[in-house]
Amino acid sequence: MEKEYTIEEFKQTNPCISSYWRSINLFGKNVASYKFALALSLIELMLEKRSSVTLEELAVPFSRNICQHLKTAPKQCTSRSSQFLDTCNAFNNNEISYEQLLHTTVKKGFNHVIDAFHIVNNDTLPIQFYQKDYSAKTKKIILTDEIFKLADEKFYNNLVQEVQARWKLVETAWELNVSRNLLNVNYNEENNIFYIDNKLKRKNITSARAALNGYQKGKCFYCFDDITIDTKNKEVCDVDHFFPYALQKYIPNINLNGVWNLVLSCTNCNRGLQGKFAKVPVKEYLQRLYKRNEYLISSHHPLRETLITQMGNTVEKRALFLKEMDKIAIDYLIHRWQTQSKGKKIF
């Protein structure tokens, strides 16, 4: 432990198409929500098997995604004003026509996001999900083979929920003006929802599964088998307490429902025949938890601030926190647990 795990490490550990896609949504800069709207639009176009789209065609799903989010979260960028967002609000208020919305989207909505989408950590990704073609009078983007390969993922439908979860977390921070301050995100075990208490008013943010899945690259935390976060699927993954919740009565001052202690697990690992149940994971998994949490911290969104509050503001403090938790856990619960890996190590 005691190492700062970076965006680059996340991308390069067993790199695959979905890892690069996730790095865009999890680690890219967040000054406006346009990146998320474009990501959802690209998935929609991919499912329609579109090989290329004009900006006029792209404006349809792009503006729809922005307008939908504006209805519940008025702040969609960090700047004081935006002509494009003003236009989307005007459309939501029935002040302008749909044609005017699309016209302004083409003119103002794509000015930066088309070029910035593939830039993560100030560097361009080695793969592209589309190519910009502005050579002709009609501007368009050409979808590459990489975007269509996302559909080959076993649970590719997770990707939409992950984008939505990240978007909701980011806009919550903007709404409360706490992007660099303390935002304490809590977990409700009954419905697997992350929420905040703001001025004594509780607000649900997003699904815990959707918020965490990208950082595990769609795999079980323990065995690396594919998992789904679709609650309608009978194979939906569990939200597991890494250090068993049975410890809570012995350590009331430490919140075992904290983000730092929550991982996504397949049902076999969590509660199957040879499942974890109330055993303490081996130290190999403890290192994995540390790495997962550092990825979350490096991604600069509300979960970062929550983790720092819960574990410490330096890598040394966070490593020591987990080591002390491991000692407490094994003293009380005695037995360690490990399972066989079903896939490549991906984080």
N, C-alpha and C positions, 0 to 999 in steps of 0.2 A: 504494500500500500504506500501511502504518502507520495503518490505521483499524480500529477494533474493530467487527466485524460482529455484529449482535445478533439475537435471536430475532425481533424485529419485522421486521427486514430480510428474514429468511428467509421469513416469512409473506407479506410484501407484494410480493416479487419474483415476478411472474407467478402471483398467487394462484389456486389451484384447489382443488377439494374434497380431493384427495389431499394437497395441501400443508398444509391445515389439520389433516387427520388426522395427518399425520406430525409436525406441531409438538406435538401432544398427547403423543405417545409419545417424541419426541426431546428436548423442552425442558420438559415439565411437571415439577413438583416430585416428588421421589422420597423419600417417607418410608415408603411401603409399596408392595407390588407389586400392590395391588388394581386399579390403573389398567390394568395390562397384562392382568390376568385379564378385566377388563370389556371391553377392546378386542377380545380374542380371542373373547369371548362375543358381542359385537355383530356381528362378521364372520360368525360361525356362524349367528346369527339372520337376518342379511341374506341369506345364501345359501339359507336355508329360506323366504325371502320372508315372514317374520313381520311384521305391521304393528304389533303391540303384544304385550307379554308381562307377566305378573304377576311380582312379585318371587319368588314360589314357582317359577315357570318359569325365571326368570333364574338362580335359585340352582343349577340343574342344571349348566350349562356353567361358571358362575363358580367354584363349589366344586371342580369337576373340574380346572380349570386350576390352582388354588391347590394342591390335593392332589398333583397330578403334580409340580409344581416343588418342593414340600416334600420329596419323596422324595430329591432330589439336592442341594437347597440349603436347609438347615434355617432359615436366617435370611431372612425375607421382609419385615422391617420394621426401622425404626431404633429403635423403642421397646423397652423391656425385656420387656414382656409383651403378649399379645393373646389375649383369650378366644376369638376366632374362629379364630386360627391354632392355638391349643391344641386346639380341637375338630377341626380338619382333621387335626392330627397324631394325635389319638385315633382318628379314623376310619381313617387309614392303618395304625394299629397294631391294628385290629380290636377296639377297646375300646368303640366306640359303633356304633349302627345307621346306615344310610344316611338314614333318616327323621330321626334326631337331627341329623345333619350338615346336612341341608337346612333344618331348623327353625332352627338356630343361624345359618346363613348368612343367612336372611331377617332374623333378629332383630339380628345383629351385623355381618354382612359388608358391608352397603350403607350404613352410617351416614354415611359421609363421601364415598365415591367417586362416588356418583350426582351430588351437587352439585358436586364438585370436578373432574370429568372434563374439562369444557370450559374450565377456567381455565388459561391459559398466561401466564407472566410477570405474575402478579397481575391479569390482565384476562381477561374472558370473550370467547371467540371470537365473531366476527360470525355464524357459522353454528352450528347444533346438529345433532348426529347422532341425538338423541332428545330427547323432552320428558318431564318427570316429571309423572305424574298420580297424586297421592295424595288426590284429592278424595273418592273412594268408600272403602268399607270395605276393598275389595281394592286394594292399591297396585299400580301398574304403571308401565311406561315405554312411550311411543309412539315407534316408530321413524319418523324424518322422511325426506323424499325424499333428503336429502343422503347418508345412509348407503347407500341403494340406488344412488346415482350412482357410488359407489366401484367397483361391479361393471362399470361402463362403461370403466374403465381397461384399457388393452391388456394389461398384466401385473398385474392386481389381486392375483393370488396372491402377489406379492412382499410384500404388506403383512403377511401372517401371519408370514413369515420375519423381517421387520424388527422386529415386536413381540417375537418370541421372542429375537432377537439382543440387542435393547436390554435386555430383562428379564434375560438371562443375564449381561450386562456389569454391570448394577446389582447383582444379587445376589452376584456375585463380589466387588465392592467391599465390600459389607456383610459378607460372610463373612470377609474378611481385615481388616476394620476399617480400610480405607484410603480412605474416601470423600473425605477432604480431604488425604491424604498421597500418597506416591509409590506408584503401581502401574504397573509397566513391562510393557505389553502388547506381546508380540512377534508376528511373522508367520512362519508356515511356508509357504514358497512351493510345496512339493510338494502339499499338500492344501488350500491357501487357508484356513487356520484361524488365528485369533488365539489365543494361549496366554500363560500366565504361568509363571514359575519361582518357586515358593513353597517356601522351605526345601529347596531341591534337588529338589523334586518338581514335575514338569511337569504342568500342567493345561490341557487344551483348553477354551476359553471358547465360541467361536461362529464361525460362518462369516464370513470377511472381507467377502464380498459382501453378506450380510444386514446386517452392522453398518454398512457404508458407503452402501448404496443409498438410504436415506432422506434423507441429506444431499445427495444428487444428485437427489432427487425422482424417482427411477426413470428417469433419463436418462443417456445416454452423456456422460461428462465433456467430451468434445471437440466432438461434433457435435449434441448434445441429442436424438438419436434415442432412441426407447423401448428399454429393455433389460430382459432378464429375468435373475433370479438363480437360476432353477430349473435345477439341474445336469442334470436329465433332459431339458431342452429343448436341441435342437441349436443354438439361437441364444443359449445362455447367454453372458453377458458375460465379458470377461477382467478379471482384476485386473492392472492395468498399473503399471509403475514410471514415474512422470512424468519424472524424470531417469533415463535408461536404466541398467539394471543393469550394462552394460558399463563404466561409470565406476568401479565398486566397487574394482577393483584399483589405481586411481590415488588413491583417497581412502579408505584402509582405516579411518580413524578416524570416518568418517561412515556411519551405517547406512542404506543405500538401501532396505533392507527395512522401514524404519520406517513407521509409520502415516502420517506427514507426507507421504510420497512415493508412497503408494498411491492410485490412483483406479480407478473402474470404467469400462471402455471397451467399445464394441461391437467385434466382431472386425474389421470393415472398417477402423476407425480404427487399431486396434492392429497388425494384421498383414495387412491386405488389400492390394489391388494398389497403392494409393497410401498405404499405411499408415505409421504413425510409425516402427516398428522402433527403431533406435538413434539417431534424430535428436532434437534438442532442441526442445521445443515453443516456439512464438512467445511473446512476453512477455504477450500478451493472456491466454494460458492460464496463465501464471505468476501473474497477478493473480487468476485464477479459483481456482487452487490455494490461494493465500493466503486468499481468502474462504472456501473450503470448510473449511480448517483452523480458521479463526476461528469458524465455525459449530459445529464439533466442540467447540472449547474452551468456547464459551458454553453448551453443553448439559450440563455438569457430570456426566460419568461417567468411568470409567477411561481412556477414550481421551484425555480432556482432560489428565490428569496425564502421560500418555505423551508427548503433543505438546509440552507445556511443557518436559518434560525434554529432548526431542530438539531443540527449536528455540529455546527461550528463554522467560523468564517475563514479558516485556512485548511489546506489539505492535511496538514499535520493533526489539527484538532479533529477533523472528520475521521481520519484513520484511527486515532486513539479512541474516539467515541465507539466505533464499531468493534474494536478489540475488547474494550471494556464490556460492551453488550454481550459479546460472545462468551466472555468469562462468566458473566452473571447467568447467562442462559444455560451453559453446560453444568454449572454448579447446581442449578435447580432441576434441570430436566435430564441430566446424566447422559442420555443416548444421542449419538450423532447419526445422521442419515445421508445417504448418497444413492444415486441411481445411475444406470447406464446411459451414455449419450446416444441419441438417435440421429444426430446430424453433426455437421462441422461446427467448430467453435466460432461463434460469430460476434462475440463481445466478451 
